[in-house]
């Protein structure tokens, strides 16, 4: 891998750059919390060659949202389900907007 390849990963939201300890410290939570949201299948960290969990920035944003809900009193399982549903809604809205744009592009010009 070249230096340019390594530097390109700095902007990659999906690159698993954070260890479990570092991720927990950044989120202000425990490693057990990260394990729990992993067990709830909210996020699935990648594993290093040594078997250690590694988290991406994208996964940390999801974990931060889960922590926000849990801090508000939502049970962890419910928080994970809420986040999954929020993600599905966002994706459905994105697809709907794409379909609308495509339908508008196909409409014949209206007679004036």
C-alpha positions as CSV (number, residue, x, y, z in Angstrom):
1,X,0.0,0.0,0.0
2,X,1.3,3.4,-0.9
3,X,1.3,6.5,1.3
4,X,-1.4,8.0,-1.1
5,X,-3.6,4.9,-0.5
6,X,-3.2,5.2,3.3
7,X,-4.0,8.9,3.2
8,X,-7.1,8.3,1.1
9,X,-8.6,6.2,4.0
10,X,-8.6,9.3,6.2
11,X,-11.7,10.5,4.4
12,X,-13.3,7.0,4.2
13,X,-16.3,6.9,6.6
14,X,-16.4,3.1,6.3
15,X,-12.7,2.4,7.1
16,X,-12.5,0.6,10.4
17,X,-9.9,2.8,12.0
18,X,-11.0,2.8,15.7
19,X,-10.3,0.1,18.3
20,X,-13.1,-0.7,20.8
21,X,-11.3,1.2,23.5
22,X,-10.8,4.3,21.4
23,X,-14.4,4.1,20.1
24,X,-15.8,3.9,23.6
25,X,-13.6,6.8,24.7
26,X,-14.7,9.0,21.8
27,X,-18.4,8.2,22.6
28,X,-18.0,8.6,26.3
29,X,-19.4,5.1,26.9
30,X,-18.2,1.7,27.9
31,X,-17.0,-1.2,25.8
32,X,-19.9,-3.2,27.1
33,X,-22.3,-0.7,25.4
34,X,-20.5,-1.2,22.1
35,X,-20.8,-5.0,22.6
36,X,-24.5,-4.7,23.4
37,X,-25.3,-2.7,20.3
38,X,-23.3,-5.2,18.3
39,X,-25.3,-8.1,19.9
40,X,-28.5,-6.2,18.9
41,X,-27.1,-6.2,15.4
42,X,-27.2,-2.4,15.1
43,X,-23.6,-2.4,14.0
44,X,-21.2,-5.1,13.1
45,X,-17.6,-4.1,13.7
46,X,-15.0,-5.5,11.5
47,X,-12.2,-7.6,13.1
48,X,-8.5,-7.1,12.8
49,X,-6.2,-10.0,12.0
50,X,-5.9,-10.6,15.7
51,X,-9.7,-10.7,16.2
52,X,-10.1,-7.3,17.8
53,X,-13.1,-5.2,17.0
54,X,-12.6,-2.2,14.7
55,X,-15.1,0.6,14.1
56,X,-15.6,3.1,11.3
57,X,-16.7,6.7,11.7
58,X,-20.1,5.7,10.2
59,X,-20.5,3.1,12.9
60,X,-19.5,5.6,15.6
61,X,-22.2,8.0,14.4
62,X,-24.8,5.2,14.7
63,X,-23.5,4.2,18.1
64,X,-23.6,7.9,19.2
65,X,-27.3,8.0,18.2
66,X,-28.0,4.8,20.2
67,X,-26.2,6.3,23.2
68,X,-28.3,9.5,22.9
69,X,-31.6,7.4,22.9
70,X,-30.3,5.3,25.8
71,X,-29.3,8.4,27.8
72,X,-32.9,9.6,27.3
73,X,-34.2,6.4,29.0
74,X,-34.9,4.2,26.0
75,X,-34.0,0.6,26.5
76,X,-31.0,-0.4,24.3
77,X,-33.0,-3.0,22.2
78,X,-35.7,-0.3,21.5
79,X,-33.0,2.3,20.7
80,X,-31.5,-0.1,18.2
81,X,-34.9,-0.8,16.6
82,X,-35.6,3.0,16.4
83,X,-32.3,3.7,14.6
84,X,-32.9,0.8,12.2
85,X,-36.4,2.2,11.4
86,X,-35.0,5.8,11.0
87,X,-32.5,4.5,8.5
88,X,-35.1,2.6,6.6
89,X,-37.3,5.7,6.5
90,X,-34.5,7.8,5.2
91,X,-33.7,5.3,2.5
92,X,-37.4,5.1,1.5
93,X,-37.6,8.9,1.3
94,X,-34.4,9.1,-0.8
95,X,-35.8,6.5,-3.3
96,X,-39.2,8.3,-3.4
97,X,-37.4,11.5,-4.3
98,X,-35.5,9.8,-7.1
99,X,-38.7,8.3,-8.5
100,X,-40.4,11.7,-8.4
101,X,-37.5,13.3,-10.3
102,X,-37.5,10.5,-12.9
103,X,-41.3,10.9,-13.3
104,X,-41.0,14.6,-13.7
105,X,-38.3,14.2,-16.3
106,X,-40.6,11.8,-18.3
107,X,-43.6,14.2,-18.4
108,X,-44.3,15.8,-21.7
109,X,-44.3,19.6,-21.6
110,X,-47.8,21.0,-20.8
111,X,-49.7,22.9,-23.4
112,X,-49.8,26.6,-22.8
